Amino acid sequence: MHIPDGFLNLPVSGGCALLSAGGLALAIARLKKRFADRLIPVMGVLAAFIFAAQMFNFPVAGGTSGHLMGGVLAAVVVGPMAATLILTVVLIVQCLVFQDGGLIVLGANVFNMAILGTWVGWAIFASIARLGRSTAWRHVGVFFGAWISVVVAATACAGELALSGTVPLRVALPAMAGVHAVIGIGEGIITWLVVAFIGKVKPEMLT
């Protein structure tokens, strides 16, 4: 899902960069209104955990592999706005240090994963968690929120590739959404396990 340079044209890359800049500005503005000192160490720990977790890939059918995206995991702990900043920092480090994702298309990767995937996944989690207001419903929300975050990010990636003329949408969409629907199951399970563990040992950390 980390798009490399050369796969998106400049108009699409530029448009995504503008969307990402707007999303980050909104996240920072919202976060300033309710920022607490306790968030600083927690955000640092989450960023380190997600960065490390993304280094481990799990196999998926067809010889492909996936890894944790972590947007919903971070959002459940510190909220979606702080999670967006965490994912953005992780993506920037991966791009600049490990060449995982291109520099010119960094705005697209940030938009897909740190903004769109995280915010949609959080919205699904919050909606499901409010249905029953119980631990069981919260766990269901965590799983489906994490799963949909990956599918939404992959779908956006497919759309950007199609808009750039790299590959037709009829090819990109089923390929990206299909594979990442499976990868999203892994995302959902890992996120649920981590959130359930935090809920047992330090429930006050969860939003």
C-alpha positions as CSV (number, residue, x, y, z in Angstrom):
1,M,0.0,0.0,0.0
2,H,3.0,2.3,0.3
3,I,3.0,3.8,-3.1
4,P,6.5,4.3,-4.6
5,D,7.5,7.3,-6.8
6,G,6.6,7.1,-10.5
7,F,3.2,5.4,-10.0
8,L,1.1,8.6,-9.6
9,N,1.2,11.6,-11.9
10,L,2.0,15.1,-10.6
11,P,-1.7,16.3,-10.6
12,V,-2.8,13.4,-8.5
13,S,0.3,13.6,-6.2
14,G,-0.2,17.3,-5.8
15,G,-3.9,17.0,-5.1
16,C,-3.3,14.3,-2.4
17,A,-0.6,16.5,-0.9
18,L,-3.1,19.3,-0.5
19,L,-5.7,17.0,1.0
20,S,-3.1,15.7,3.4
21,A,-2.0,19.2,4.4
22,G,-5.6,20.2,5.1
23,G,-6.2,17.0,7.1
24,L,-3.1,17.5,9.2
25,A,-3.9,21.2,9.8
26,L,-7.4,20.1,11.0
27,A,-5.9,17.4,13.2
28,I,-3.4,19.8,14.8
29,A,-6.1,22.4,15.4
30,R,-8.5,19.9,17.0
31,L,-5.7,18.4,19.1
32,K,-4.7,21.8,20.5
33,K,-8.1,22.3,21.9
34,R,-7.9,19.2,24.2
35,F,-4.2,18.4,24.3
36,A,-3.0,16.9,27.6
37,D,0.5,16.3,28.8
38,R,-0.2,12.6,29.3
39,L,-0.6,12.3,25.5
40,I,3.0,13.0,24.8
41,P,4.6,9.9,26.2
42,V,1.7,7.7,25.0
43,M,2.0,9.1,21.4
44,G,5.7,8.4,21.5
45,V,5.2,4.8,22.6
46,L,2.5,4.2,20.1
47,A,4.6,5.6,17.3
48,A,7.5,3.3,18.2
49,F,5.2,0.3,18.5
50,I,3.5,0.9,15.2
51,F,6.8,1.6,13.4
52,A,8.2,-1.7,14.8
53,A,5.1,-3.7,14.1
54,Q,5.0,-2.6,10.5
55,M,8.4,-4.2,10.0
56,F,6.8,-7.6,10.5
57,N,4.8,-9.0,7.5
58,F,2.3,-11.8,7.6
59,P,1.6,-14.0,4.6
60,V,-1.5,-13.6,2.5
61,A,-2.8,-15.8,-0.4
62,G,-1.1,-15.5,-3.7
63,G,2.4,-14.9,-2.4
64,T,1.6,-11.4,-1.1
65,S,2.0,-10.2,2.5
66,G,0.6,-7.6,4.7
67,H,1.5,-5.7,7.9
68,L,-0.2,-3.7,10.6
69,M,-1.3,-0.2,9.5
70,G,-2.1,0.9,13.1
71,G,-4.4,3.8,12.5
72,V,-7.4,2.5,14.5
73,L,-5.1,1.1,17.2
74,A,-3.7,4.5,17.8
75,A,-7.1,6.2,17.5
76,V,-8.7,4.0,20.2
77,V,-5.9,4.9,22.6
78,V,-5.3,8.6,21.9
79,G,-8.1,9.7,19.5
80,P,-8.2,10.0,15.7
81,M,-6.5,13.4,15.5
82,A,-3.4,12.3,17.5
83,A,-3.5,9.0,15.6
84,T,-3.2,10.9,12.3
85,L,-0.1,12.7,13.6
86,I,1.4,9.4,14.8
87,L,0.8,7.6,11.5
88,T,2.2,10.6,9.6
89,V,5.4,10.6,11.5
90,V,5.8,6.8,11.0
91,L,5.2,7.2,7.2
92,I,7.7,10.1,6.9
93,V,10.4,8.1,8.7
94,Q,9.7,5.0,6.6
95,C,9.9,7.1,3.4
96,L,13.1,9.0,4.3
97,V,15.1,6.3,6.1
98,F,13.9,3.0,4.6
99,Q,12.6,4.2,1.2
100,D,9.2,2.5,1.9
101,G,7.0,4.7,-0.2
102,G,8.1,7.5,-2.4
103,L,8.8,11.1,-1.4
104,I,6.9,12.8,-4.2
105,V,3.8,10.6,-3.4
106,L,4.2,11.0,0.4
107,G,1.1,13.1,0.5
108,A,-0.9,10.3,-1.1
109,N,0.4,7.7,1.4
110,V,-0.4,10.0,4.3
111,F,-3.9,10.8,3.0
112,N,-4.7,7.1,2.4
113,M,-3.4,5.6,5.6
114,A,-3.0,8.4,8.2
115,I,-6.1,10.4,7.4
116,L,-8.7,8.6,5.3
117,G,-8.1,5.1,6.7
118,T,-7.7,6.3,10.3
119,W,-10.7,8.6,10.3
120,V,-13.1,6.2,8.6
121,G,-11.9,3.3,10.8
122,W,-12.4,5.4,13.9
123,A,-15.9,6.4,12.8
124,I,-16.9,2.7,12.3
125,F,-15.4,1.8,15.7
126,A,-17.2,4.6,17.5
127,S,-20.5,3.9,15.8
128,I,-20.4,0.2,16.6
129,A,-19.2,0.8,20.2
130,R,-22.1,3.1,20.8
131,L,-24.7,0.4,19.8
132,G,-24.4,-1.5,23.0
133,R,-22.0,0.5,25.2
134,S,-20.5,-2.7,26.4
135,T,-17.0,-4.3,26.2
136,A,-18.2,-6.9,23.7
137,W,-19.6,-4.2,21.3
138,R,-16.4,-2.2,21.8
139,H,-14.3,-5.2,20.7
140,V,-16.5,-5.8,17.7
141,G,-16.1,-2.1,16.8
142,V,-12.3,-2.3,17.2
143,F,-12.1,-5.3,14.8
144,F,-14.4,-3.9,12.1
145,G,-13.0,-0.4,12.4
146,A,-9.4,-1.7,11.9
147,W,-10.5,-4.0,9.0
148,I,-12.4,-1.2,7.1
149,S,-9.5,1.2,7.6
150,V,-7.2,-1.0,5.5
151,V,-9.9,-1.6,2.8
152,V,-10.7,2.1,2.6
153,A,-7.0,3.0,2.3
154,A,-6.4,0.4,-0.4
155,T,-9.5,1.5,-2.3
156,A,-8.2,5.1,-2.3
157,C,-4.8,3.9,-3.5
158,A,-6.5,2.0,-6.4
159,G,-8.4,5.2,-7.3
160,E,-5.3,7.3,-7.4
161,L,-3.5,4.7,-9.6
162,A,-6.4,4.8,-12.0
163,L,-6.6,8.6,-12.0
164,S,-2.9,8.7,-12.9
165,G,-3.4,6.3,-15.8
166,T,-1.1,3.7,-14.2
167,V,-3.6,0.9,-14.3
168,P,-7.4,0.8,-15.1
169,L,-9.7,1.0,-12.2
170,R,-11.4,-2.3,-13.2
171,V,-8.0,-3.9,-12.6
172,A,-6.7,-1.9,-9.7
173,L,-9.8,-1.9,-7.5
174,P,-10.5,-5.6,-7.2
175,A,-6.8,-6.3,-6.9
176,M,-6.2,-3.8,-4.2
177,A,-9.5,-4.1,-2.3
178,G,-9.6,-7.9,-2.6
179,V,-6.1,-8.5,-1.2
180,H,-6.4,-5.9,1.5
181,A,-9.8,-7.2,2.6
182,V,-7.8,-10.3,3.6
183,I,-4.9,-8.2,5.1
184,G,-7.6,-6.2,7.0
185,I,-8.6,-9.4,8.9
186,G,-5.0,-9.6,10.2
187,E,-5.2,-5.8,11.1
188,G,-8.4,-6.4,12.9
189,I,-7.2,-9.3,14.9
190,I,-3.9,-7.6,15.9
191,T,-5.7,-4.4,16.8
192,W,-8.3,-6.2,18.9
193,L,-5.7,-8.2,20.8
194,V,-3.6,-5.1,21.6
195,V,-6.7,-3.1,22.6
196,A,-8.1,-6.0,24.7
197,F,-4.7,-6.3,26.5
198,I,-4.6,-2.6,27.2
199,G,-8.2,-2.7,28.4
200,K,-7.2,-5.4,31.0
201,V,-3.9,-3.9,32.3
202,K,-4.6,-0.1,31.9
203,P,-8.2,0.6,30.8
204,E,-7.8,4.3,31.6
205,M,-5.6,4.6,28.5
206,L,-8.4,3.9,26.1
207,T,-10.6,6.7,24.7
